[in-house]
Amino acid sequence: GEDGRWALKTEDGDELHLDTDDEIRFLVSSIKYPPIPVEQKEDDKPFAPMQINGSIKGDGLGLLAWWAA
């Protein structure tokens, strides 16, 4: 989110909060290397040379504090 916090809604309707600097475990689903643009307009988003997509849905994944004993 814009304030540096994310809320993950569970299937039960609960909200689990994450801050952007929290350490997490996630499962990588894809890695992409987009082609380098020849030109970029000033108002374009900065070019991302690598995009990693993943998920925190699953046992042992997500915020490390969720799994602390």
Contacts in CASP RR format, 6 or more apart in sequence:
PFRMAT RR
TARGET T0000
AUTHOR 0000-0000-0000
METHOD contacts of the structure
MODEL  1
GEDGRWALKTEDGDELHLDTDDEIRFLVSSIKYPPIPVEQKEDDKPFAPM
QINGSIKGDGLGLLAWWAA
1 20 0 8 1.000
4 19 0 8 1.000
4 20 0 8 1.000
5 17 0 8 1.000
5 18 0 8 1.000
5 19 0 8 1.000
5 20 0 8 1.000
6 17 0 8 1.000
6 18 0 8 1.000
6 19 0 8 1.000
6 20 0 8 1.000
7 15 0 8 1.000
7 16 0 8 1.000
7 17 0 8 1.000
7 18 0 8 1.000
8 15 0 8 1.000
8 16 0 8 1.000
8 17 0 8 1.000
8 18 0 8 1.000
8 56 0 8 1.000
9 15 0 8 1.000
10 16 0 8 1.000
16 63 0 8 1.000
16 66 0 8 1.000
18 24 0 8 1.000
18 62 0 8 1.000
18 63 0 8 1.000
22 63 0 8 1.000
22 64 0 8 1.000
22 65 0 8 1.000
23 63 0 8 1.000
23 64 0 8 1.000
24 56 0 8 1.000
24 61 0 8 1.000
24 62 0 8 1.000
24 63 0 8 1.000
24 64 0 8 1.000
25 56 0 8 1.000
25 60 0 8 1.000
25 61 0 8 1.000
25 62 0 8 1.000
25 64 0 8 1.000
26 54 0 8 1.000
26 55 0 8 1.000
26 56 0 8 1.000
26 61 0 8 1.000
26 62 0 8 1.000
27 54 0 8 1.000
27 55 0 8 1.000
27 56 0 8 1.000
27 58 0 8 1.000
27 61 0 8 1.000
28 52 0 8 1.000
28 53 0 8 1.000
28 54 0 8 1.000
29 53 0 8 1.000
29 54 0 8 1.000
29 55 0 8 1.000
30 52 0 8 1.000
30 53 0 8 1.000
30 54 0 8 1.000
31 50 0 8 1.000
31 51 0 8 1.000
31 52 0 8 1.000
31 53 0 8 1.000
32 50 0 8 1.000
32 51 0 8 1.000
32 53 0 8 1.000
33 49 0 8 1.000
33 50 0 8 1.000
33 51 0 8 1.000
34 47 0 8 1.000
34 48 0 8 1.000
34 49 0 8 1.000
34 51 0 8 1.000
36 47 0 8 1.000
36 49 0 8 1.000
37 44 0 8 1.000
37 47 0 8 1.000
40 47 0 8 1.000
55 61 0 8 1.000
56 62 0 8 1.000
56 63 0 8 1.000
60 66 0 8 1.000
60 67 0 8 1.000
END
